[in-house]
């Protein structure tokens, strides 16, 4: 089973939406909220090249934010990544 991590912040409507999307598909994930962790935000941005939230990581690889996760879910790619 794939390891899924959702990096989020507060307030963040797209974070809420991506967690709901994953939850509706029964995907277990670890959430790391960086709302009060400026150092963590900088480190994540350096690692992924993204400054926005949420950021969804599947098995150590960046899938993207809400838009990318939604597109992956609609195309079937998300199921393929989770089955790997």
DSSP file (Angstrom, degrees, kcal/mol; ACC not computed):
  #  RESIDUE AA STRUCTURE BP1 BP2  ACC     N-H-->O    O-->H-N    N-H-->O    O-->H-N    TCO  KAPPA ALPHA  PHI   PSI    X-CA   Y-CA   Z-CA
    1    1 A X              0   0    0      0, 0.0    82,-0.1     0, 0.0     2,-0.1   0.000 360.0 360.0 360.0 139.7    0.0    0.0    0.0
    2    2 A X        -     0   0    0     80,-1.0     2,-0.6     1,-0.1    26,-0.1  -0.374 360.0-125.7 -74.6 149.6    1.2    3.5   -0.9
    3    3 A X        -     0   0    0     -2,-0.1    56,-3.2    26,-0.0     2,-0.5  -0.867  28.0-167.5 -96.3 123.2    2.2    6.0    1.7
    4    4 A X  E     -A   58   0A   0     -2,-0.6    26,-2.5    24,-0.4     2,-0.4  -0.943   6.0-173.2-116.1 130.3    0.3    9.3    1.2
    5    5 A X  E     -Ab  57  30A   0     52,-2.6    52,-2.9    -2,-0.5     2,-0.6  -0.986   7.4-160.8-123.5 131.9    1.2   12.5    2.9
    6    6 A X  E     -Ab  56  31A   0     24,-3.1    26,-2.8    -2,-0.4     2,-0.5  -0.954   5.3-158.3-112.7 116.3   -0.8   15.7    2.7
    7    7 A X  E     +Ab  55  32A   0     48,-3.1    48,-1.8    -2,-0.6    47,-0.7  -0.838  28.0 165.5 -91.8 126.9    1.0   18.9    3.6
    8    8 A X  E     - b   0  33A   0     24,-2.3    26,-3.3    -2,-0.5     2,-0.3  -0.750  24.2-160.3-134.6 177.5   -1.6   21.5    4.6
    9    9 A X        -     0   0    0     -2,-0.2     2,-0.3    24,-0.2     6,-0.1  -0.916  34.8 -72.3-150.1 173.1   -2.0   24.9    6.2
   10   10 A X  S    S+     0   0    0     -2,-0.3     2,-0.1     1,-0.2     3,-0.0  -0.939 107.0  19.0-121.4 145.7   -4.9   26.9    7.8
   11   11 A X  S    S+     0   0    0     -2,-0.3     2,-0.3     0, 0.0    -1,-0.2   0.786  83.6 143.5 -75.1 148.9   -7.2   28.3    6.5
   12   12 A X     >  -     0   0    0     -3,-0.1     4,-1.9     1,-0.1     3,-0.3  -0.741  29.4-173.0-154.6  97.0   -7.0   26.4    3.2
   13   13 A X  H  > S+     0   0    0     -2,-0.3     4,-2.1     1,-0.2     5,-0.1   0.845  92.1  53.8 -63.3 -32.0  -10.2   25.5    1.3
   14   14 A X  H  > S+     0   0    0      2,-0.2     4,-2.4     1,-0.2    -1,-0.2   0.830 105.3  54.2 -72.2 -29.4   -8.2   23.4   -1.2
   15   15 A X  H  > S+     0   0    0     -3,-0.3     4,-2.2     2,-0.2    -2,-0.2   0.931 109.4  48.2 -64.6 -45.2   -6.6   21.5    1.7
   16   16 A X  H  X S+     0   0    0     -4,-1.9     4,-2.0     1,-0.2    -2,-0.2   0.910 112.7  49.1 -59.9 -43.2  -10.1   20.6    2.9
   17   17 A X  H  X S+     0   0    0     -4,-2.1     4,-2.4     2,-0.2    -2,-0.2   0.896 110.5  48.4 -67.2 -41.0  -11.2   19.6   -0.6
   18   18 A X  H  X S+     0   0    0     -4,-2.4     4,-2.5     2,-0.2    -1,-0.2   0.890 111.7  50.0 -69.5 -36.1   -8.2   17.3   -1.2
   19   19 A X  H  X S+     0   0    0     -4,-2.2     4,-2.6     2,-0.2    -1,-0.2   0.892 111.7  48.9 -66.7 -38.3   -8.6   15.6    2.1
   20   20 A X  H  X S+     0   0    0     -4,-2.0     4,-2.5    -5,-0.2    -2,-0.2   0.905 110.7  50.7 -65.8 -41.3  -12.3   15.1    1.3
   21   21 A X  H  X S+     0   0    0     -4,-2.4     4,-0.9     2,-0.2    -2,-0.2   0.939 114.1  43.5 -61.4 -47.8  -11.4   13.7   -2.1
   22   22 A X  H ><>S+     0   0    0     -4,-2.5     5,-2.6     1,-0.2     3,-0.7   0.918 114.2  51.0 -64.3 -43.0   -8.9   11.3   -0.6
   23   23 A X  H ><5S+     0   0    0     -4,-2.6     3,-1.5     1,-0.2    -1,-0.2   0.878 104.8  56.0 -62.3 -38.6  -11.3   10.3    2.2
   24   24 A X  H 3<5S+     0   0    0     -4,-2.5    -1,-0.2     1,-0.3    -2,-0.2   0.736 109.0  48.4 -67.1 -20.7  -14.1    9.6   -0.2
   25   25 A X  T <<5S-     0   0    0     -4,-0.9    -1,-0.3    -3,-0.7    -2,-0.2   0.353 117.6-113.3 -98.2   4.0  -11.9    7.1   -2.0
   26   26 A X  T < 5 +     0   0    0     -3,-1.5     2,-0.6     1,-0.2    -3,-0.2   0.739  60.1 159.0  73.3  22.9  -10.9    5.5    1.3
   27   27 A X      < -     0   0    0     -5,-2.6     2,-0.3    -6,-0.2    -1,-0.2  -0.698  34.1-142.9 -85.1 121.7   -7.3    6.6    1.0
   28   28 A X        +     0   0    0     -2,-0.6   -24,-0.4   -26,-0.1     2,-0.3  -0.655  30.9 169.3 -79.7 136.9   -5.4    6.6    4.3
   29   29 A X        -     0   0    0     -2,-0.3     2,-0.5   -26,-0.1   -24,-0.2  -0.979  35.4-124.9-146.9 158.3   -3.0    9.6    4.6
   30   30 A X  E     -b    5   0A   0    -26,-2.5   -24,-3.1    -2,-0.3     2,-0.5  -0.907  26.9-149.0-101.7 131.4   -0.8   11.4    7.0
   31   31 A X  E     -b    6   0A   0     -2,-0.5     2,-0.5   -26,-0.2   -24,-0.2  -0.878  11.2-170.6-103.5 132.5   -1.5   15.1    7.4
   32   32 A X  E     -b    7   0A   0    -26,-2.8   -24,-2.3    -2,-0.5     2,-0.6  -0.954  10.9-156.5-120.9 109.9    1.3   17.5    8.2
   33   33 A X  E     -b    8   0A   0     -2,-0.5     3,-0.3   -26,-0.2   -24,-0.2  -0.767  13.1-178.6 -91.4 119.4   -0.1   21.0    9.0
   34   34 A X    >   +     0   0    0    -26,-3.3     3,-1.6    -2,-0.6     7,-0.2   0.113  45.8 116.6-103.9  20.7    2.6   23.6    8.4
   35   35 A X  T 3  S+     0   0    0      1,-0.3    -1,-0.2   -27,-0.1   -26,-0.1   0.849  89.2  29.2 -57.7 -36.3    0.4   26.6    9.5
   36   36 A X  T 3  S+     0   0    0     -3,-0.3     2,-0.3     1,-0.1    -1,-0.3  -0.010 105.8  83.0-114.9  28.3    2.7   27.4   12.4
   37   37 A X    <>  +     0   0    0     -3,-1.6     4,-2.1     1,-0.1     5,-0.2  -0.662  42.8 169.0-134.0  78.4    5.9   26.1   11.0
   38   38 A X  H  > S+     0   0    0     -2,-0.3     4,-2.0     1,-0.2     5,-0.1   0.845  82.9  53.1 -61.5 -33.3    7.6   28.6    8.8
   39   39 A X  H  > S+     0   0    0      2,-0.2     4,-2.5     1,-0.2    -1,-0.2   0.920 108.1  50.2 -66.4 -43.1   10.8   26.6    8.7
   40   40 A X  H  > S+     0   0    0      1,-0.2     4,-2.5     2,-0.2    -2,-0.2   0.870 108.4  53.5 -61.6 -38.0    8.9   23.5    7.6
   41   41 A X  H  X S+     0   0    0     -4,-2.1     4,-2.5    -7,-0.2    -1,-0.2   0.921 109.9  47.1 -62.5 -44.5    7.2   25.6    4.8
   42   42 A X  H  X S+     0   0    0     -4,-2.0     4,-2.3     2,-0.2    -2,-0.2   0.927 112.8  49.0 -64.1 -45.0   10.6   26.7    3.5
   43   43 A X  H  X S+     0   0    0     -4,-2.5     4,-1.9     2,-0.2    -2,-0.2   0.901 112.1  48.6 -62.0 -42.0   12.0   23.2    3.6
   44   44 A X  H  X S+     0   0    0     -4,-2.5     4,-2.8     2,-0.2     5,-0.4   0.925 110.9  50.1 -65.0 -44.1    9.0   21.8    1.8
   45   45 A X  H  X S+     0   0    0     -4,-2.5     4,-2.4     1,-0.2    -2,-0.2   0.885 111.1  49.4 -61.7 -39.2    9.1   24.5   -0.9
   46   46 A X  H  < S+     0   0    0     -4,-2.3    -1,-0.2    -5,-0.2    -2,-0.2   0.873 114.6  45.7 -66.6 -36.0   12.8   23.8   -1.5
   47   47 A X  H  < S+     0   0    0     -4,-1.9    -2,-0.2    -5,-0.2    -1,-0.2   0.887 128.4  22.7 -74.2 -40.4   12.1   20.1   -1.7
   48   48 A X  H  < S-     0   0    0     -4,-2.8    -3,-0.2     2,-0.2    -2,-0.2   0.680  90.8-129.2-103.9 -20.9    9.1   20.3   -4.1
   49   49 A X  S  < S+     0   0    0     -4,-2.4     2,-0.4    -5,-0.4    -4,-0.1   0.491  71.9 118.1  80.9   2.4    9.5   23.6   -5.8
   50   50 A X        -     0   0    0     -6,-0.4    -1,-0.3     1,-0.1    -2,-0.2  -0.836  42.9-175.3-104.8 140.1    5.8   24.4   -4.9
   51   51 A X        +     0   0    0     -2,-0.4     2,-0.1    -3,-0.1    -1,-0.1   0.522  61.7  82.4-105.0 -10.0    4.8   27.3   -2.7
   52   52 A X  S    S-     0   0    0      2,-0.1     2,-0.3    -7,-0.1    -2,-0.1  -0.467  75.5 -88.1 -98.5 166.2    1.1   26.6   -2.5
   53   53 A X  S    S+     0   0    0     -2,-0.1   -39,-0.2     2,-0.0     2,-0.2  -0.931  87.1  41.0-125.4 150.8   -1.0   24.2   -0.4
   54   54 A X        -     0   0    0    -47,-0.7     2,-0.4    -2,-0.3   -46,-0.2   0.563  61.9-175.5 -78.9 167.6   -2.0   21.5   -0.3
   55   55 A X  E     -A    7   0A   0    -48,-1.8   -48,-3.1    -2,-0.2     2,-0.5  -0.994   8.7-158.5-127.3 124.6    0.9   19.4   -1.5
   56   56 A X  E     -AC   6  64A   0      8,-2.8     7,-3.2    -2,-0.4     8,-1.3  -0.911   5.5-168.0-110.6 124.5    0.2   15.7   -1.8
   57   57 A X  E     -AC   5  62A   0    -52,-2.9   -52,-2.6    -2,-0.5     2,-0.5  -0.935   2.3-166.4-112.7 128.8    3.1   13.3   -1.8
   58   58 A X  E >  S-AC   4  61A   0      3,-3.0     3,-1.9    -2,-0.5   -54,-0.2  -0.970  76.4 -21.6-118.3 117.6    2.7    9.6   -2.8
   59   59 A X  T 3  S-     0   0    0    -56,-3.2    -1,-0.2    -2,-0.5   -55,-0.1   0.879 128.6 -49.7  50.1  44.3    5.5    7.3   -1.9
   60   60 A X  T 3  S+     0   0    0    -57,-0.3     2,-0.4     1,-0.2    -1,-0.3   0.412 117.6 109.4  82.6  -2.4    8.0   10.2   -1.7
   61   61 A X  E <  S-C   58   0A   0     -3,-1.9    -3,-3.0   -13,-0.0     2,-0.4  -0.903  73.1-115.5-111.7 135.3    7.0   11.7   -5.0
   62   62 A X  E     +C   57   0A   0     -2,-0.4    -5,-0.2    -5,-0.2     3,-0.1  -0.518  29.3 177.4 -68.4 122.0    5.0   14.9   -5.4
   63   63 A X  E     -     0   0A   0     -7,-3.2     2,-0.3    -2,-0.4    -1,-0.2   0.815  44.9-124.2 -87.7 -40.0    1.6   14.4   -7.0
   64   64 A X  E     -C   56   0A   0     -8,-1.3    -8,-2.8     4,-0.1    -1,-0.3  -0.913  32.2 -45.6 135.0-159.1    0.7   18.0   -6.7
   65   65 A X  S  > S-     0   0    0     -2,-0.3     4,-2.4   -10,-0.2     5,-0.2  -0.071  76.7 -65.7 -95.6-161.0   -2.0   20.2   -5.2
   66   66 A X  H  > S+     0   0    0      1,-0.2     4,-3.0     2,-0.2     5,-0.2   0.913 131.0  52.1 -58.6 -46.0   -5.8   19.8   -5.3
   67   67 A X  H  > S+     0   0    0      1,-0.2     4,-2.2     2,-0.2    -1,-0.2   0.907 112.8  44.7 -59.7 -43.6   -6.1   20.4   -9.1
   68   68 A X  H  > S+     0   0    0      2,-0.2     4,-2.3     1,-0.2    -1,-0.2   0.881 114.1  48.9 -69.2 -38.8   -3.5   17.7   -9.9
   69   69 A X  H  X S+     0   0    0     -4,-2.4     4,-2.4     2,-0.2    -2,-0.2   0.915 111.7  49.5 -67.6 -41.9   -5.0   15.2   -7.4
   70   70 A X  H  X S+     0   0    0     -4,-3.0     4,-2.4    -5,-0.2    -2,-0.2   0.925 112.2  47.8 -62.1 -44.5   -8.5   15.8   -8.8
   71   71 A X  H  X S+     0   0    0     -4,-2.2     4,-2.1    -5,-0.2     6,-0.3   0.901 111.6  50.6 -63.0 -40.6   -7.2   15.3  -12.4
   72   72 A X  H  X>S+     0   0    0     -4,-2.3     6,-2.1     1,-0.2     4,-1.0   0.884 110.7  49.6 -64.8 -38.0   -5.4   12.1  -11.3
   73   73 A X  H  <5S+     0   0    0     -4,-2.4     3,-0.3     4,-0.2    -2,-0.2   0.913 112.4  47.3 -65.6 -42.9   -8.5   10.8   -9.7
   74   74 A X  H  <5S+     0   0    0     -4,-2.4    -2,-0.2     1,-0.2    -1,-0.2   0.835 114.8  45.6 -68.7 -33.3  -10.6   11.5  -12.8
   75   75 A X  H  <5S-     0   0    0     -4,-2.1    -1,-0.2    -5,-0.2    -2,-0.2   0.624 111.5-115.3 -86.2 -13.1   -8.1    9.9  -15.2
   76   76 A X  T  X5S+     0   0    0     -4,-1.0     4,-1.6    -3,-0.3    -3,-0.2   0.322  86.4 115.3  94.0  -7.7   -7.5    6.8  -13.1
   77   77 A X  H  ><S+     0   0    0     -5,-0.7     4,-2.6    -6,-0.3     5,-0.2   0.865  70.2  58.1 -64.1 -36.2   -3.9    7.7  -12.5
   78   78 A X  H  > S+     0   0    0     -6,-2.1     4,-2.3     1,-0.2    -1,-0.2   0.924 105.5  49.1 -60.6 -44.4   -4.5    8.1   -8.7
   79   79 A X  H  > S+     0   0    0     -7,-0.4     4,-1.6     1,-0.2    -1,-0.2   0.888 111.0  51.0 -61.4 -38.9   -5.7    4.5   -8.4
   80   80 A X  H  X S+     0   0    0     -4,-1.6     4,-1.1     2,-0.2    -2,-0.2   0.919 110.9  47.9 -64.7 -43.5   -2.6    3.4  -10.4
   81   81 A X  H  < S+     0   0    0     -4,-2.6     3,-0.3     1,-0.2    -2,-0.2   0.889 112.8  48.1 -64.5 -39.0   -0.3    5.3   -8.1
   82   82 A X  H  < S+     0   0    0     -4,-2.3   -80,-1.0     1,-0.2    -1,-0.2   0.780 110.2  52.1 -74.1 -26.4   -2.0    3.9   -5.0
   83   83 A X  H  <        0   0    0     -4,-1.6    -1,-0.2     1,-0.2    -2,-0.2   0.685 360.0 360.0 -81.6 -18.6   -1.9    0.3   -6.2
   84   84 A X     <        0   0    0     -4,-1.1    -1,-0.2    -3,-0.3    -2,-0.1   0.490 360.0 360.0 -68.4 360.0    1.8    0.5   -7.0
